[in-house]
């Protein structure tokens, strides 16, 4: 189990860099945590570390946002908070995305747990006072 503590927003870039280094070779990530724990903010920092130039935001209503890394690689960012049943993930073609070779960052993965690949890294972000604790 790895642990990264983030005390200020200024620490996000170094935390994202450390996260990617510790997860070298992995590209599927399931982000768990309470509403407001910082999942989207941390994913944004990771995408920036990967060289994404587009605006990174939560795909709460669209379910998925697509970004391009500095290397021209596709990155998919999912938010399943608003789905009511797993068929919604099937209908949007989630399996095609997640079994591609692209980075996939998935918020609220518990809503689609049976669709997650076995090699997905479970990432839990929790609050402890003003700190964000990232466990994976």
N, C-alpha and C positions, 0 to 999 in steps of 0.2 A: 504494500500500500504506500502510495506517495502522498505527500501533503505539501501544499503551498499556502502560505498565509499572506493575504493582501491587506495592508493597513490603510493605504491611501490610493486614490485614483492614479497618482503619479507612478505607482508601483506596477500598474497593469501591464505596460509593455515588457518589463523584465519577467513578470510572472508568466505572460504568454510565451515568451521565448523559452523559459525554463520548462513549461508544460510541453511544448513541441519537442524539445530535446529529450525529455523523459519518455515521450510517446513516439519516438522515432520508429518509422515502419508501420505505424497504426494510422488509420484514416477514418474510422467510424467511432463517433463519440456520442454517448447518451447522457445528457445533462439533467440531473435531478436537483431539486431544491424548491423551497417555498417561493411563492410569488414575491418578487422584489428582492430575491437573494443575490441577484447579479449574474444570472445565467447569460442573458443577452449581452450584457456589458463585457463579460469575459470572452464570449464568442467573438464579439466585435474586435477586441484586442488581439485575439488569435488570428483573425482574418487580416488585420492590419500587419501583423508580424509575417503573414504569408504574402504580403504585398498587394492585397486587395485595395483598389483605388475607389471602387464604388462605395456609396453610402451603405453601411451595414445596419439593418434594423430588424426587429422581430417580425417574422412572417405570420403574425397572429391570424390575420384574415385570409391571406393567400395560401397558407400552410407551408409554402416553400419559397425561398428566395435563392436565386443563383448568382454567384459571384465568380470572378476570374482572378486567379492569383497572378503574381508577377511573372511566373513561369508559364502562364497561359493555361493553367489547370483549372477545371471546374470545381467549384465548392458549393455544396448544397446546405442550406440552413433551414431546418424544419421547426415548426412550433405546432404541437398537437393539442394545445390547451383547449381549444374550442371544438374538437371533434367529439361526437356523441357515441359513435360506434366504429369499430375497426374497419368496416367496409368503406368508410370514407378514405382511409389510407390506401386501401386496395384500389379504389376508384381513381385516385390521383396518381397512381403508378408508383407508389413508394418503393416497391421491390426493385423496379428498374433503376431508380436512383441509388438505393442503398447497396445494390450488388454491382454497381459500376466501380470503377477504380478511383472515383472522386472522393475528396474529403466530404464527410457528412457530419454535421453538427445537429443533434436532435434534442429539442427541448420538449419536456413532458413525455418522455419515452414510455412511461408506465401505461399510457393510453394505448400503445401499440406493441406492448412487450413481446407478444408472440411473433411479431414480424422482425424483431431485431436480430441481426446476425450474431452468431456466437462470439465472434472476435471483437464486438463493439466494446469500447472502453467505457465503463460506468464511471461518471464523474458526478460527485455530489458537492454542491456548494451550500454552505451553511453560514449563518451569521453568529458571531460571538462578539457582542458589543458592537464596536465600529469596524471590526475585522471581518473579512470574508475568508473562510476556510475552504480550500479546494482539495478534495480527497479523490484519488483515483488509483 
